Amino acid sequence: MPAESSESDQLLLDQIQLNLIQGVGPRIRRSLLDQFGTPSQILNAPRQDLLNVPGIGEKLANAIIYRTAKSTAEEELQRCRAAGYQLLFEESDDYPSLLREMPDPPALLYCKGEILPEDELAVAIVGSRKCTHYGLQQAEKMAAALARAGVTVVSGLARGIDQAAHRGALKAGGRTIAVMATGLSHIYPPEHRELSEQVSAQGALVTEFPLDQAPVAGLFPQRNRIISGLSMGVLLIEAGRKSGALHTARHAYEQGRDVFAVPGRIDHPASAGCHDLIRDGAMLVRSVDDVLEGLSPAKTPVKVSENREVHTPRELSLSDFERDVLNLVTLEPQHLNEIVQSSNLDSSRILSTLTVLEMRKVVKRLPGGFLVRATG
């Protein structure tokens, strides 16, 4: 490594090196970090100390001790920088904050494109690869409506529902993030290469796997936790009882995310998994309004433009005039007369719109004629 490389580069190389060692998955990595503290200390740990960690056997201990990935880590970093990919790790400022809430966040996130602060307002859309025309229709329609409302659409770049979700967001001019189960050098399925380019231009391709990771069946369920982890809620469309999308729903529940499902024909197995989820408490979705109404409040206001912050997803379904009136209401209680006098807008329209905003639960009325902006 060149002498002028920074301390952060060394930390990044340690993260890459650990990530390149086969067998060090999210749970093993968490156990190692709990035991040793940092990737550098893991890579330099004595054999016996490694073997004392649950899940570490001779083969994996040898892979860590001999550090066979060292030169590969430097090459991996150079390749990423040459291609313009970002490498985000937990300690970096631009690492998605929602992922930090996960019990097993990805150690390293390879990113082609850009993850922006407003992407914290995100909903995942997942479902079956072998879906019906109805499923494709609903996925594209829901994704487009969410994108027009300012919500980033997250999915997995797979055939079927995932593909329709990305396309819907792209056609609506919105942002979309594809979470891959392969490395950035292996677009899968291969026929989605053009789609992947469009996604990275209007959002991001992300993966926790090294550049040259080829598709392996067991990695797809592992990546599903990142799909839900990047999102405030997960919307399932046409998931059968054996669909991998149900893994994403399970991760969502474990991560405290909201789960939604679009119903299908009750006699068609394509939606049986969705119907089971609805029966067990997932929110039934008839339109995008059901999703925006059902999403839990953002933990902090999300800045979606230079002059606009969103305190609760319900605000995303407001009209331009409703949004203008909402912006008159602050987080501190104000009297109704003070709010009306603070604007040049028509007072009668302000009053009627405030009533609508109260009904839509984005404004709260307090005793004495005071109003306050809702944050929950």
C-alpha positions as CSV (number, residue, x, y, z in Angstrom):
1,M,0.0,0.0,0.0
2,P,1.5,3.4,-0.9
3,A,2.9,5.5,2.0
4,E,0.5,8.4,1.4
5,S,-2.5,6.2,1.9
6,S,-4.6,7.6,4.7
7,E,-5.7,5.9,7.9
8,S,-9.2,5.6,6.5
9,D,-7.8,3.7,3.4
10,Q,-6.2,1.2,5.8
11,L,-9.5,0.7,7.6
12,L,-11.2,0.3,4.3
13,L,-8.7,-2.3,3.1
14,D,-9.1,-4.2,6.4
15,Q,-12.9,-4.2,5.8
16,I,-12.5,-5.4,2.2
17,Q,-10.0,-8.1,3.2
18,L,-12.3,-9.4,5.9
19,N,-15.3,-9.2,3.4
20,L,-13.3,-11.3,0.9
21,I,-12.8,-14.2,3.2
22,Q,-15.2,-17.0,2.3
23,G,-17.2,-18.1,5.3
24,V,-17.2,-14.8,7.1
25,G,-20.9,-13.9,6.7
26,P,-22.9,-11.3,8.7
27,R,-23.3,-13.3,11.9
28,I,-19.7,-14.7,12.0
29,R,-18.4,-11.2,11.4
30,R,-20.6,-9.8,14.2
31,S,-19.2,-12.5,16.6
32,L,-15.7,-11.7,15.6
33,L,-16.2,-8.0,16.1
34,D,-17.8,-8.6,19.5
35,Q,-14.7,-10.6,20.4
36,F,-11.9,-8.5,18.9
37,G,-13.3,-5.0,18.3
38,T,-12.0,-4.1,14.8
39,P,-11.3,-5.8,11.4
40,S,-7.6,-5.2,11.9
41,Q,-7.6,-6.9,15.3
42,I,-9.5,-9.8,13.8
43,L,-7.0,-10.2,10.9
44,N,-4.1,-10.2,13.4
45,A,-5.7,-12.4,16.1
46,P,-3.8,-15.6,17.3
47,R,-5.2,-18.9,16.0
48,Q,-6.4,-20.1,19.4
49,D,-8.3,-16.8,20.1
50,L,-10.0,-17.2,16.7
51,L,-10.9,-20.8,17.5
52,N,-12.5,-19.7,20.8
53,V,-15.1,-17.8,18.8
54,P,-18.4,-19.8,18.2
55,G,-18.6,-20.8,14.6
56,I,-14.9,-20.5,13.8
57,G,-13.2,-23.8,12.8
58,E,-9.7,-24.7,11.6
59,K,-10.5,-23.9,8.0
60,L,-11.9,-20.4,8.6
61,A,-9.2,-19.6,11.2
62,N,-6.5,-20.5,8.6
63,A,-8.2,-18.3,6.0
64,I,-8.1,-15.4,8.4
65,I,-4.5,-16.0,9.7
66,Y,-2.9,-16.4,6.3
67,R,-4.6,-13.3,5.0
68,T,-4.6,-14.7,1.5
69,A,-6.9,-11.9,0.4
70,K,-4.5,-9.1,1.2
71,S,-3.3,-8.3,-2.3
72,T,-6.8,-9.0,-3.6
73,A,-8.1,-6.3,-1.2
74,E,-5.8,-3.7,-2.7
75,E,-6.8,-4.7,-6.2
76,E,-10.5,-4.7,-5.3
77,L,-10.2,-1.1,-4.0
78,Q,-8.3,0.0,-7.1
79,R,-10.9,-1.6,-9.4
80,C,-13.7,0.1,-7.5
81,R,-12.1,3.5,-7.7
82,A,-11.3,3.1,-11.4
83,A,-15.0,2.2,-12.0
84,G,-16.3,5.1,-9.9
85,Y,-18.0,2.8,-7.3
86,Q,-18.4,3.9,-3.8
87,L,-17.4,1.7,-0.8
88,L,-19.4,2.4,2.3
89,F,-18.7,0.9,5.7
90,E,-20.5,1.3,9.0
91,E,-18.0,3.9,10.3
92,S,-18.4,6.2,7.2
93,D,-20.7,9.2,7.4
94,D,-22.5,8.3,4.2
95,Y,-23.4,4.8,5.3
96,P,-27.3,4.5,5.2
97,S,-28.5,5.2,8.7
98,L,-31.4,2.7,8.4
99,L,-28.9,-0.1,7.9
100,R,-27.2,0.7,11.2
101,E,-30.4,-0.2,13.0
102,M,-30.2,-3.8,11.8
103,P,-28.8,-6.6,14.1
104,D,-26.5,-7.8,11.2
105,P,-25.8,-4.8,8.9
106,P,-23.6,-5.3,5.9
107,A,-19.9,-4.7,6.8
108,L,-19.3,-3.1,3.5
109,L,-21.6,-1.8,0.8
110,Y,-20.5,-1.5,-2.8
111,C,-22.5,1.2,-4.6
112,K,-22.8,2.1,-8.2
113,G,-24.7,5.3,-8.4
114,E,-25.5,7.4,-5.4
115,I,-27.5,7.0,-2.2
116,L,-29.0,10.3,-1.1
117,P,-30.4,11.5,2.2
118,E,-33.9,11.5,0.8
119,D,-33.6,7.8,0.1
120,E,-34.4,7.3,3.8
121,L,-38.0,7.7,2.6
122,A,-38.0,4.3,0.9
123,V,-40.4,1.4,0.4
124,A,-39.4,-2.0,-0.9
125,I,-41.5,-3.8,-3.4
126,V,-40.9,-7.5,-3.7
127,G,-42.7,-10.6,-5.0
128,S,-42.5,-13.6,-7.2
129,R,-40.2,-14.0,-10.2
130,K,-43.0,-16.1,-11.9
131,C,-45.8,-13.6,-11.7
132,T,-49.0,-12.9,-13.5
133,H,-49.9,-10.0,-15.7
134,Y,-51.9,-8.6,-12.8
135,G,-48.9,-8.8,-10.5
136,L,-46.7,-6.9,-13.0
137,Q,-49.4,-4.3,-13.5
138,Q,-49.8,-3.7,-9.8
139,A,-46.0,-3.6,-9.1
140,E,-45.4,-1.0,-11.8
141,K,-48.4,1.0,-10.8
142,M,-47.5,1.1,-7.1
143,A,-43.9,1.9,-7.8
144,A,-44.8,4.7,-10.1
145,A,-47.2,6.2,-7.6
146,L,-44.7,5.9,-4.7
147,A,-42.0,7.5,-6.9
148,R,-44.3,10.4,-7.8
149,A,-45.0,10.9,-4.1
150,G,-41.2,11.3,-3.5
151,V,-40.6,7.8,-2.1
152,T,-37.5,5.8,-3.2
153,V,-38.4,2.3,-4.5
154,V,-36.1,-0.5,-3.3
155,S,-36.1,-4.0,-4.9
156,G,-33.8,-6.8,-5.9
157,L,-33.3,-6.5,-9.7
158,A,-34.8,-10.0,-10.2
159,R,-37.2,-11.0,-12.9
160,G,-40.9,-10.5,-12.4
161,I,-42.2,-8.2,-9.6
162,D,-38.7,-6.7,-8.9
163,Q,-38.2,-5.7,-12.5
164,A,-41.7,-4.1,-12.8
165,A,-41.1,-2.2,-9.6
166,H,-37.8,-0.7,-10.8
167,R,-39.3,0.1,-14.2
168,G,-42.4,1.8,-12.6
169,A,-40.2,4.1,-10.5
170,L,-37.9,4.9,-13.5
171,K,-40.8,5.7,-15.8
172,A,-42.3,8.1,-13.2
173,G,-38.9,9.9,-12.9
174,G,-38.3,8.8,-9.4
175,R,-35.5,7.2,-7.5
176,T,-34.9,3.5,-7.2
177,I,-32.3,1.3,-5.5
178,A,-31.5,-2.3,-6.5
179,V,-30.0,-4.6,-3.9
180,M,-28.0,-7.3,-5.6
181,A,-27.1,-10.8,-4.5
182,T,-24.0,-10.8,-6.7
183,G,-21.0,-8.5,-7.2
184,L,-21.2,-5.4,-9.3
185,S,-19.2,-7.2,-12.0
186,H,-21.9,-9.9,-12.3
187,I,-25.3,-8.4,-13.2
188,Y,-28.0,-11.1,-12.6
189,P,-30.1,-11.9,-14.4
190,P,-27.8,-11.0,-17.4
191,E,-30.8,-9.7,-19.4
192,H,-31.2,-6.9,-16.8
193,R,-27.9,-5.2,-17.7
194,E,-29.6,-2.3,-19.4
195,L,-32.1,-2.0,-16.5
196,S,-29.2,-2.0,-14.0
197,E,-27.6,1.0,-15.9
198,Q,-30.9,2.9,-15.7
199,V,-31.2,2.2,-12.0
200,S,-27.7,3.3,-11.3
201,A,-28.3,6.5,-13.2
202,Q,-31.5,7.3,-11.3
203,G,-30.6,5.8,-8.0
204,A,-28.1,3.1,-7.1
205,L,-27.1,-0.5,-7.4
206,V,-25.9,-1.8,-4.0
207,T,-24.4,-5.1,-2.8
208,E,-22.4,-6.4,0.2
209,F,-20.6,-8.9,-2.0
210,P,-17.2,-8.6,-3.6
211,L,-17.0,-7.4,-7.2
212,D,-16.5,-10.9,-8.7
213,Q,-19.2,-12.7,-6.7
214,A,-21.2,-14.9,-9.1
215,P,-24.8,-15.9,-8.4
216,V,-25.2,-18.5,-5.6
217,A,-28.6,-19.6,-4.4
218,G,-27.9,-19.1,-0.7
219,L,-26.9,-15.5,-1.1
220,F,-30.3,-14.3,-2.3
221,P,-32.0,-14.8,1.1
222,Q,-29.1,-13.1,2.7
223,R,-29.4,-10.0,0.6
224,N,-33.1,-9.8,1.4
225,R,-32.4,-8.4,4.8
226,I,-30.7,-5.4,3.1
227,I,-33.8,-4.8,0.9
228,S,-35.9,-4.5,4.0
229,G,-33.2,-2.8,6.0
230,L,-33.0,0.1,3.5
231,S,-36.7,0.7,3.7
232,M,-39.3,2.1,6.0
233,G,-41.7,-0.6,4.9
234,V,-42.0,-3.6,2.6
235,L,-44.8,-4.1,0.1
236,L,-45.4,-7.7,-1.2
237,I,-47.1,-8.3,-4.5
238,E,-47.9,-11.8,-5.7
239,A,-45.9,-13.9,-3.3
240,G,-46.7,-17.6,-3.2
241,R,-46.3,-19.6,0.0
242,K,-42.8,-20.7,-1.1
243,S,-41.7,-17.3,-2.5
244,G,-38.4,-15.9,-1.4
245,A,-40.2,-12.6,-0.9
246,L,-41.6,-14.0,2.3
247,H,-38.0,-14.0,3.7
248,T,-38.0,-10.2,3.1
249,A,-41.2,-9.8,5.0
250,R,-39.8,-11.8,7.9
251,H,-36.7,-9.6,8.0
252,A,-38.9,-6.6,7.9
253,Y,-40.8,-7.8,11.0
254,E,-37.6,-8.5,12.8
255,Q,-36.2,-5.0,11.9
256,G,-39.4,-3.3,13.0
257,R,-40.4,-2.2,9.5
258,D,-44.0,-2.0,8.3
259,V,-45.3,-4.8,6.1
260,F,-47.9,-4.4,3.4
261,A,-49.5,-6.8,0.9
262,V,-51.6,-6.4,-2.2
263,P,-54.3,-9.0,-2.4
264,G,-54.9,-11.2,-5.4
265,R,-57.5,-13.7,-6.5
266,I,-58.3,-15.9,-3.5
267,D,-58.2,-19.0,-5.6
268,H,-54.9,-18.3,-7.2
269,P,-51.7,-19.7,-5.5
270,A,-49.6,-16.8,-6.8
271,S,-51.0,-14.6,-4.0
272,A,-51.4,-17.2,-1.2
273,G,-48.4,-15.9,0.7
274,C,-49.7,-12.3,0.5
275,H,-53.1,-13.5,1.8
276,D,-51.5,-15.3,4.7
277,L,-49.6,-12.1,5.6
278,I,-52.8,-10.1,5.5
279,R,-54.6,-12.7,7.7
280,D,-51.7,-12.5,10.2
281,G,-51.7,-8.7,10.4
282,A,-49.9,-7.2,7.4
283,M,-51.6,-4.1,6.1
284,L,-53.9,-4.7,3.1
285,V,-53.1,-2.3,0.2
286,R,-55.7,-1.1,-2.3
287,S,-53.8,2.0,-3.5
288,V,-50.6,3.9,-2.7
289,D,-52.5,5.9,-0.2
290,D,-52.8,2.8,2.0
291,V,-49.0,2.6,2.1
292,L,-48.4,6.3,2.8
293,E,-51.0,6.3,5.5
294,G,-49.7,3.1,7.1
295,L,-46.0,3.9,7.2
296,S,-44.6,4.6,10.6
297,P,-43.2,8.1,11.1
298,A,-39.7,8.8,10.2
299,K,-37.4,8.8,13.2
300,T,-36.1,12.2,12.2
301,P,-37.3,14.7,9.6
302,V,-36.1,13.7,6.2
303,K,-34.9,16.5,3.9
304,V,-36.3,15.8,0.4
305,S,-35.4,19.1,-1.2
306,E,-33.7,22.4,-0.3
307,N,-36.8,23.9,1.3
308,R,-38.8,20.8,2.4
309,E,-38.6,18.3,5.2
310,V,-41.0,15.4,5.7
311,H,-41.9,14.5,9.2
312,T,-44.3,11.7,8.5
313,P,-44.9,9.8,5.2
314,R,-48.6,10.9,5.2
315,E,-47.3,14.3,4.0
316,L,-46.2,12.7,0.7
317,S,-49.8,12.4,-0.6
318,L,-50.6,16.0,-0.1
319,S,-51.4,18.4,-3.0
320,D,-49.1,21.4,-3.6
321,F,-51.6,23.8,-1.9
322,E,-52.0,21.4,1.1
323,R,-48.2,21.3,1.4
324,D,-48.0,25.1,1.3
325,V,-50.5,25.4,4.2
326,L,-48.8,22.6,6.1
327,N,-45.5,24.6,5.9
328,L,-47.3,27.4,7.9
329,V,-47.7,25.1,10.8
330,T,-44.6,24.6,13.1
331,L,-43.5,22.0,15.6
332,E,-44.3,24.5,18.3
333,P,-48.0,25.3,19.1
334,Q,-49.4,28.3,17.3
335,H,-52.8,29.9,17.5
336,L,-55.0,29.5,14.4
337,N,-55.2,33.2,13.9
338,E,-51.5,33.5,13.9
339,I,-51.1,30.9,11.3
340,V,-53.7,32.5,9.0
341,Q,-52.1,36.0,9.4
342,S,-48.6,34.6,8.6
343,S,-49.5,34.0,5.0
344,N,-50.8,35.9,2.0
345,L,-52.9,32.9,1.0
346,D,-56.7,33.1,1.0
347,S,-57.8,32.8,4.6
348,S,-60.9,30.8,3.9
349,R,-58.9,28.2,1.9
350,I,-56.3,28.1,4.7
351,L,-59.0,27.3,7.3
352,S,-60.7,24.6,5.2
353,T,-57.3,23.1,4.3
354,L,-56.2,23.0,7.9
355,T,-59.3,21.0,8.6
356,V,-58.4,18.5,5.9
357,L,-54.8,18.3,7.2
358,E,-56.1,17.6,10.6
359,M,-58.3,14.7,9.2
360,R,-55.2,13.4,7.4
361,K,-53.3,13.4,10.7
362,V,-50.5,15.7,9.6
363,V,-51.7,18.5,11.9
364,K,-52.9,18.2,15.5
365,R,-55.4,20.6,17.1
366,L,-54.7,21.5,20.7
367,P,-57.0,23.1,23.3
368,G,-57.5,26.9,23.0
369,G,-57.4,27.0,19.2
370,F,-53.8,26.1,18.9
371,L,-52.3,23.8,16.1
372,V,-49.1,21.9,15.9
373,R,-47.5,19.9,13.1
374,A,-47.7,16.1,13.7
375,T,-44.6,14.1,13.8
376,G,-46.1,10.7,14.6
